Amino acid sequence: MNITVSILGCGWLGLPLAEFLILKGFSLKGSTTSRDKLNVLSSKNIDPFLLELNPAITGDRQNDFFNSEILIIDIPPGGKDEKIDYHPKQVESILKEIKKSSVTKVIFISSTSVYGNVNREVTEDDELLPEKESGKALKIAEEILYTAGSFEKTIIRFAGLIDDDRNPVKFFAGRKNIPGGNVPVNLIHRKDCINIIHQIITQNAWNEIFNACSDHHPTKKEFYTAAAEKLDLPAPEFITTEDGYKIVKSDKLKLHLGYEFIYPDPLHMI
């Protein structure tokens, strides 16, 4: 295939994504903020780069990192008190590097946290009314990226991320009187995340915004009770409250890409 992809942020999602794309014939460059992780990337045939965004991008061989056709940005807001200001500045710093580079296509990993809890289904056409600081930061970052010129770009709004080694049931196990037991969950398995990114690249689905969330939405009580039982953890106890909610719809993704979820039901993810 001989297409080079750079993944900015080879963490929980970025690293297995890089491994998957290598298997599909792509050449991969990956960044990390940990010097100890450089050898891990190298051992997986990923060209490793030590890069940081504070919020300006700094590091070794950063010009070479951006010498790729496709850039995947996977740096969710976190760890800073001023996320709303800090994360958009990180994206602006990345854009400056893109303008000097050979990058022609960008995938930006966003989140369904950009939607507010509006007590109904939400699609890509809905107004963004984020409530948390991270969602507000992503909303601004999306706007900055999507209005930038000179390259094609697609934004993916992933729902809550889950896999065998990242199951939020461990946080709820054994707890009592947890509010919102009647609230529907919005989740997506890491394998679906990886496959969706691959399909966007291979199908040239650029200049789009996609929600990515499993089809079914059991309540928090249904999902976390079943997850605790399967993992042999103490069952959580939920109470019904008047919490706000949203149900994230991925119809556009399924129609545009012809995508069928590997895990359409969160109850099958555990």
Contacts in CASP RR format, 6 or more apart in sequence:
PFRMAT RR
TARGET T0000
AUTHOR 0000-0000-0000
METHOD contacts of the structure
MODEL  1
MNITVSILGCGWLGLPLAEFLILKGFSLKGSTTSRDKLNVLSSKNIDPFL
LELNPAITGDRQNDFFNSEILIIDIPPGGKDEKIDYHPKQVESILKEIKK
SSVTKVIFISSTSVYGNVNREVTEDDELLPEKESGKALKIAEEILYTAGS
FEKTIIRFAGLIDDDRNPVKFFAGRKNIPGGNVPVNLIHRKDCINIIHQI
ITQNAWNEIFNACSDHHPTKKEFYTAAAEKLDLPAPEFITTEDGYKIVKS
DKLKLHLGYEFIYPDPLHMI
1 24 0 8 1.000
1 25 0 8 1.000
1 26 0 8 1.000
2 27 0 8 1.000
3 26 0 8 1.000
3 27 0 8 1.000
3 69 0 8 1.000
3 70 0 8 1.000
4 26 0 8 1.000
4 27 0 8 1.000
4 28 0 8 1.000
4 29 0 8 1.000
4 67 0 8 1.000
4 68 0 8 1.000
4 69 0 8 1.000
4 70 0 8 1.000
5 18 0 8 1.000
5 21 0 8 1.000
5 26 0 8 1.000
5 27 0 8 1.000
5 28 0 8 1.000
5 29 0 8 1.000
5 68 0 8 1.000
5 69 0 8 1.000
5 70 0 8 1.000
5 71 0 8 1.000
5 72 0 8 1.000
5 201 0 8 1.000
6 28 0 8 1.000
6 29 0 8 1.000
6 30 0 8 1.000
6 31 0 8 1.000
6 65 0 8 1.000
6 66 0 8 1.000
6 68 0 8 1.000
6 70 0 8 1.000
6 71 0 8 1.000
6 72 0 8 1.000
6 103 0 8 1.000
7 14 0 8 1.000
7 17 0 8 1.000
7 18 0 8 1.000
7 28 0 8 1.000
7 29 0 8 1.000
7 30 0 8 1.000
7 31 0 8 1.000
7 72 0 8 1.000
7 74 0 8 1.000
8 30 0 8 1.000
8 31 0 8 1.000
8 51 0 8 1.000
8 65 0 8 1.000
8 71 0 8 1.000
8 72 0 8 1.000
8 73 0 8 1.000
8 74 0 8 1.000
8 75 0 8 1.000
8 94 0 8 1.000
9 30 0 8 1.000
9 31 0 8 1.000
9 32 0 8 1.000
9 73 0 8 1.000
9 74 0 8 1.000
9 75 0 8 1.000
10 18 0 8 1.000
10 30 0 8 1.000
10 31 0 8 1.000
10 32 0 8 1.000
10 37 0 8 1.000
10 41 0 8 1.000
10 46 0 8 1.000
11 32 0 8 1.000
11 74 0 8 1.000
12 161 0 8 1.000
12 166 0 8 1.000
12 190 0 8 1.000
13 74 0 8 1.000
13 109 0 8 1.000
13 161 0 8 1.000
13 190 0 8 1.000
13 193 0 8 1.000
13 194 0 8 1.000
14 72 0 8 1.000
14 74 0 8 1.000
15 40 0 8 1.000
15 41 0 8 1.000
15 44 0 8 1.000
15 46 0 8 1.000
16 190 0 8 1.000
16 194 0 8 1.000
17 72 0 8 1.000
17 74 0 8 1.000
17 193 0 8 1.000
17 194 0 8 1.000
17 197 0 8 1.000
18 28 0 8 1.000
18 30 0 8 1.000
18 41 0 8 1.000
18 44 0 8 1.000
18 46 0 8 1.000
19 44 0 8 1.000
19 46 0 8 1.000
20 194 0 8 1.000
20 198 0 8 1.000
21 28 0 8 1.000
21 198 0 8 1.000
21 201 0 8 1.000
22 28 0 8 1.000
22 44 0 8 1.000
22 45 0 8 1.000
22 46 0 8 1.000
24 198 0 8 1.000
27 47 0 8 1.000
28 45 0 8 1.000
28 46 0 8 1.000
28 47 0 8 1.000
29 46 0 8 1.000
29 47 0 8 1.000
29 48 0 8 1.000
29 49 0 8 1.000
29 64 0 8 1.000
29 65 0 8 1.000
29 68 0 8 1.000
30 41 0 8 1.000
30 46 0 8 1.000
30 47 0 8 1.000
30 48 0 8 1.000
30 49 0 8 1.000
30 65 0 8 1.000
31 48 0 8 1.000
31 49 0 8 1.000
31 50 0 8 1.000
31 51 0 8 1.000
31 65 0 8 1.000
32 38 0 8 1.000
32 41 0 8 1.000
32 48 0 8 1.000
32 49 0 8 1.000
32 50 0 8 1.000
32 51 0 8 1.000
33 50 0 8 1.000
33 51 0 8 1.000
33 52 0 8 1.000
34 50 0 8 1.000
35 50 0 8 1.000
37 48 0 8 1.000
38 48 0 8 1.000
38 50 0 8 1.000
39 48 0 8 1.000
41 47 0 8 1.000
41 48 0 8 1.000
42 48 0 8 1.000
49 59 0 8 1.000
49 60 0 8 1.000
49 61 0 8 1.000
49 62 0 8 1.000
49 64 0 8 1.000
49 65 0 8 1.000
50 59 0 8 1.000
50 60 0 8 1.000
51 57 0 8 1.000
51 58 0 8 1.000
51 59 0 8 1.000
51 60 0 8 1.000
51 62 0 8 1.000
51 65 0 8 1.000
52 58 0 8 1.000
52 59 0 8 1.000
53 75 0 8 1.000
53 90 0 8 1.000
53 93 0 8 1.000
53 94 0 8 1.000
55 86 0 8 1.000
55 87 0 8 1.000
55 89 0 8 1.000
55 90 0 8 1.000
55 92 0 8 1.000
55 93 0 8 1.000
56 89 0 8 1.000
56 93 0 8 1.000
57 90 0 8 1.000
57 93 0 8 1.000
57 94 0 8 1.000
57 97 0 8 1.000
62 97 0 8 1.000
63 97 0 8 1.000
63 100 0 8 1.000
63 101 0 8 1.000
66 97 0 8 1.000
66 98 0 8 1.000
66 100 0 8 1.000
66 101 0 8 1.000
66 102 0 8 1.000
66 103 0 8 1.000
67 101 0 8 1.000
67 102 0 8 1.000
68 101 0 8 1.000
68 102 0 8 1.000
68 103 0 8 1.000
69 102 0 8 1.000
69 103 0 8 1.000
69 104 0 8 1.000
69 105 0 8 1.000
70 103 0 8 1.000
70 104 0 8 1.000
70 105 0 8 1.000
70 106 0 8 1.000
70 107 0 8 1.000
70 201 0 8 1.000
71 94 0 8 1.000
71 98 0 8 1.000
71 103 0 8 1.000
71 105 0 8 1.000
71 106 0 8 1.000
71 107 0 8 1.000
72 106 0 8 1.000
72 107 0 8 1.000
72 109 0 8 1.000
72 197 0 8 1.000
73 91 0 8 1.000
73 94 0 8 1.000
73 106 0 8 1.000
73 107 0 8 1.000
73 108 0 8 1.000
73 109 0 8 1.000
73 145 0 8 1.000
74 109 0 8 1.000
75 90 0 8 1.000
75 109 0 8 1.000
76 109 0 8 1.000
76 111 0 8 1.000
76 134 0 8 1.000
76 138 0 8 1.000
77 83 0 8 1.000
77 86 0 8 1.000
77 87 0 8 1.000
77 133 0 8 1.000
77 134 0 8 1.000
77 135 0 8 1.000
77 137 0 8 1.000
77 138 0 8 1.000
77 141 0 8 1.000
78 87 0 8 1.000
78 134 0 8 1.000
80 86 0 8 1.000
80 87 0 8 1.000
83 133 0 8 1.000
83 134 0 8 1.000
83 136 0 8 1.000
83 137 0 8 1.000
84 133 0 8 1.000
84 136 0 8 1.000
84 137 0 8 1.000
84 140 0 8 1.000
86 137 0 8 1.000
87 134 0 8 1.000
87 137 0 8 1.000
87 138 0 8 1.000
87 140 0 8 1.000
87 141 0 8 1.000
88 137 0 8 1.000
88 140 0 8 1.000
88 141 0 8 1.000
88 144 0 8 1.000
90 141 0 8 1.000
91 141 0 8 1.000
91 144 0 8 1.000
91 145 0 8 1.000
92 144 0 8 1.000
95 144 0 8 1.000
95 145 0 8 1.000
95 148 0 8 1.000
98 106 0 8 1.000
98 148 0 8 1.000
98 150 0 8 1.000
98 151 0 8 1.000
99 150 0 8 1.000
103 151 0 8 1.000
104 151 0 8 1.000
104 152 0 8 1.000
105 151 0 8 1.000
105 152 0 8 1.000
105 153 0 8 1.000
105 154 0 8 1.000
105 201 0 8 1.000
105 206 0 8 1.000
106 145 0 8 1.000
106 151 0 8 1.000
106 152 0 8 1.000
106 153 0 8 1.000
106 154 0 8 1.000
107 153 0 8 1.000
107 154 0 8 1.000
107 155 0 8 1.000
107 156 0 8 1.000
107 197 0 8 1.000
107 200 0 8 1.000
107 201 0 8 1.000
108 141 0 8 1.000
108 142 0 8 1.000
108 145 0 8 1.000
108 153 0 8 1.000
108 154 0 8 1.000
108 155 0 8 1.000
108 156 0 8 1.000
109 156 0 8 1.000
109 158 0 8 1.000
110 138 0 8 1.000
110 141 0 8 1.000
110 142 0 8 1.000
110 155 0 8 1.000
110 156 0 8 1.000
110 157 0 8 1.000
110 158 0 8 1.000
111 134 0 8 1.000
111 135 0 8 1.000
111 138 0 8 1.000
111 157 0 8 1.000
111 158 0 8 1.000
111 159 0 8 1.000
111 160 0 8 1.000
112 122 0 8 1.000
112 157 0 8 1.000
112 158 0 8 1.000
112 159 0 8 1.000
112 160 0 8 1.000
112 186 0 8 1.000
112 211 0 8 1.000
112 213 0 8 1.000
112 246 0 8 1.000
112 248 0 8 1.000
113 130 0 8 1.000
113 132 0 8 1.000
113 134 0 8 1.000
113 135 0 8 1.000
113 138 0 8 1.000
114 128 0 8 1.000
114 130 0 8 1.000
114 135 0 8 1.000
114 138 0 8 1.000
114 139 0 8 1.000
114 142 0 8 1.000
114 157 0 8 1.000
115 122 0 8 1.000
115 126 0 8 1.000
115 128 0 8 1.000
115 129 0 8 1.000
115 130 0 8 1.000
115 157 0 8 1.000
115 246 0 8 1.000
115 248 0 8 1.000
116 122 0 8 1.000
116 128 0 8 1.000
116 129 0 8 1.000
116 130 0 8 1.000
116 131 0 8 1.000
116 246 0 8 1.000
117 131 0 8 1.000
117 243 0 8 1.000
117 244 0 8 1.000
117 245 0 8 1.000
117 246 0 8 1.000
118 126 0 8 1.000
118 129 0 8 1.000
118 246 0 8 1.000
119 244 0 8 1.000
119 245 0 8 1.000
119 246 0 8 1.000
120 246 0 8 1.000
120 247 0 8 1.000
121 246 0 8 1.000
121 247 0 8 1.000
121 248 0 8 1.000
121 249 0 8 1.000
122 211 0 8 1.000
122 246 0 8 1.000
122 247 0 8 1.000
122 248 0 8 1.000
122 249 0 8 1.000
123 211 0 8 1.000
123 249 0 8 1.000
123 251 0 8 1.000
123 252 0 8 1.000
124 157 0 8 1.000
124 209 0 8 1.000
124 210 0 8 1.000
124 211 0 8 1.000
124 252 0 8 1.000
128 139 0 8 1.000
130 136 0 8 1.000
130 138 0 8 1.000
130 139 0 8 1.000
142 155 0 8 1.000
142 209 0 8 1.000
145 153 0 8 1.000
145 155 0 8 1.000
146 153 0 8 1.000
146 155 0 8 1.000
146 209 0 8 1.000
152 206 0 8 1.000
152 207 0 8 1.000
153 206 0 8 1.000
153 207 0 8 1.000
154 200 0 8 1.000
154 205 0 8 1.000
154 206 0 8 1.000
154 207 0 8 1.000
154 208 0 8 1.000
154 209 0 8 1.000
154 210 0 8 1.000
155 208 0 8 1.000
155 209 0 8 1.000
155 210 0 8 1.000
156 193 0 8 1.000
156 196 0 8 1.000
156 197 0 8 1.000
156 200 0 8 1.000
156 210 0 8 1.000
156 212 0 8 1.000
157 209 0 8 1.000
157 210 0 8 1.000
157 211 0 8 1.000
157 212 0 8 1.000
157 248 0 8 1.000
158 188 0 8 1.000
158 193 0 8 1.000
158 212 0 8 1.000
158 213 0 8 1.000
159 186 0 8 1.000
159 187 0 8 1.000
159 188 0 8 1.000
159 211 0 8 1.000
159 212 0 8 1.000
159 213 0 8 1.000
159 214 0 8 1.000
159 248 0 8 1.000
160 186 0 8 1.000
160 187 0 8 1.000
160 188 0 8 1.000
160 213 0 8 1.000
161 187 0 8 1.000
161 188 0 8 1.000
161 190 0 8 1.000
161 193 0 8 1.000
162 168 0 8 1.000
162 187 0 8 1.000
162 188 0 8 1.000
162 189 0 8 1.000
162 190 0 8 1.000
162 266 0 8 1.000
162 269 0 8 1.000
163 189 0 8 1.000
163 190 0 8 1.000
163 191 0 8 1.000
163 269 0 8 1.000
166 190 0 8 1.000
167 227 0 8 1.000
167 231 0 8 1.000
167 270 0 8 1.000
168 224 0 8 1.000
169 223 0 8 1.000
169 224 0 8 1.000
169 227 0 8 1.000
169 228 0 8 1.000
169 231 0 8 1.000
169 233 0 8 1.000
169 236 0 8 1.000
169 270 0 8 1.000
170 231 0 8 1.000
170 233 0 8 1.000
172 178 0 8 1.000
172 224 0 8 1.000
172 228 0 8 1.000
172 236 0 8 1.000
173 228 0 8 1.000
173 231 0 8 1.000
173 233 0 8 1.000
173 234 0 8 1.000
173 235 0 8 1.000
173 236 0 8 1.000
174 228 0 8 1.000
174 233 0 8 1.000
174 234 0 8 1.000
174 235 0 8 1.000
174 236 0 8 1.000
174 237 0 8 1.000
175 236 0 8 1.000
175 237 0 8 1.000
176 236 0 8 1.000
176 237 0 8 1.000
177 237 0 8 1.000
177 239 0 8 1.000
178 220 0 8 1.000
178 236 0 8 1.000
178 237 0 8 1.000
178 238 0 8 1.000
178 239 0 8 1.000
179 238 0 8 1.000
179 239 0 8 1.000
179 241 0 8 1.000
179 243 0 8 1.000
180 220 0 8 1.000
180 221 0 8 1.000
180 238 0 8 1.000
180 239 0 8 1.000
180 240 0 8 1.000
180 241 0 8 1.000
180 243 0 8 1.000
181 219 0 8 1.000
181 220 0 8 1.000
181 221 0 8 1.000
181 238 0 8 1.000
181 239 0 8 1.000
181 240 0 8 1.000
181 241 0 8 1.000
182 219 0 8 1.000
182 220 0 8 1.000
182 221 0 8 1.000
182 238 0 8 1.000
182 240 0 8 1.000
182 241 0 8 1.000
182 243 0 8 1.000
183 219 0 8 1.000
183 220 0 8 1.000
183 243 0 8 1.000
183 244 0 8 1.000
183 245 0 8 1.000
184 217 0 8 1.000
184 218 0 8 1.000
184 219 0 8 1.000
184 220 0 8 1.000
184 245 0 8 1.000
184 247 0 8 1.000
185 217 0 8 1.000
185 218 0 8 1.000
185 219 0 8 1.000
185 220 0 8 1.000
185 223 0 8 1.000
185 266 0 8 1.000
186 213 0 8 1.000
186 214 0 8 1.000
186 217 0 8 1.000
186 246 0 8 1.000
186 247 0 8 1.000
186 248 0 8 1.000
187 213 0 8 1.000
187 214 0 8 1.000
187 223 0 8 1.000
187 266 0 8 1.000
187 269 0 8 1.000
188 212 0 8 1.000
188 213 0 8 1.000
188 214 0 8 1.000
188 263 0 8 1.000
189 214 0 8 1.000
189 262 0 8 1.000
189 263 0 8 1.000
189 269 0 8 1.000
191 262 0 8 1.000
191 263 0 8 1.000
192 212 0 8 1.000
192 214 0 8 1.000
192 261 0 8 1.000
192 262 0 8 1.000
192 263 0 8 1.000
193 212 0 8 1.000
195 259 0 8 1.000
195 262 0 8 1.000
196 210 0 8 1.000
196 212 0 8 1.000
196 253 0 8 1.000
196 257 0 8 1.000
196 259 0 8 1.000
199 205 0 8 1.000
199 257 0 8 1.000
199 259 0 8 1.000
200 206 0 8 1.000
200 208 0 8 1.000
200 210 0 8 1.000
200 257 0 8 1.000
203 257 0 8 1.000
205 256 0 8 1.000
205 257 0 8 1.000
208 256 0 8 1.000
210 250 0 8 1.000
210 252 0 8 1.000
210 253 0 8 1.000
210 256 0 8 1.000
211 248 0 8 1.000
211 249 0 8 1.000
211 250 0 8 1.000
211 252 0 8 1.000
211 253 0 8 1.000
212 250 0 8 1.000
212 253 0 8 1.000
213 248 0 8 1.000
213 249 0 8 1.000
213 250 0 8 1.000
214 250 0 8 1.000
214 261 0 8 1.000
214 263 0 8 1.000
214 264 0 8 1.000
214 265 0 8 1.000
214 266 0 8 1.000
214 269 0 8 1.000
215 250 0 8 1.000
215 261 0 8 1.000
215 264 0 8 1.000
215 265 0 8 1.000
216 264 0 8 1.000
216 265 0 8 1.000
216 266 0 8 1.000
216 267 0 8 1.000
217 247 0 8 1.000
217 266 0 8 1.000
218 226 0 8 1.000
218 265 0 8 1.000
218 266 0 8 1.000
218 267 0 8 1.000
220 238 0 8 1.000
221 238 0 8 1.000
222 267 0 8 1.000
223 266 0 8 1.000
223 267 0 8 1.000
224 236 0 8 1.000
224 238 0 8 1.000
225 235 0 8 1.000
225 236 0 8 1.000
225 238 0 8 1.000
226 267 0 8 1.000
226 270 0 8 1.000
227 233 0 8 1.000
227 270 0 8 1.000
228 234 0 8 1.000
228 235 0 8 1.000
228 236 0 8 1.000
229 235 0 8 1.000
230 270 0 8 1.000
231 270 0 8 1.000
250 261 0 8 1.000
253 259 0 8 1.000
254 260 0 8 1.000
254 261 0 8 1.000
263 269 0 8 1.000
END
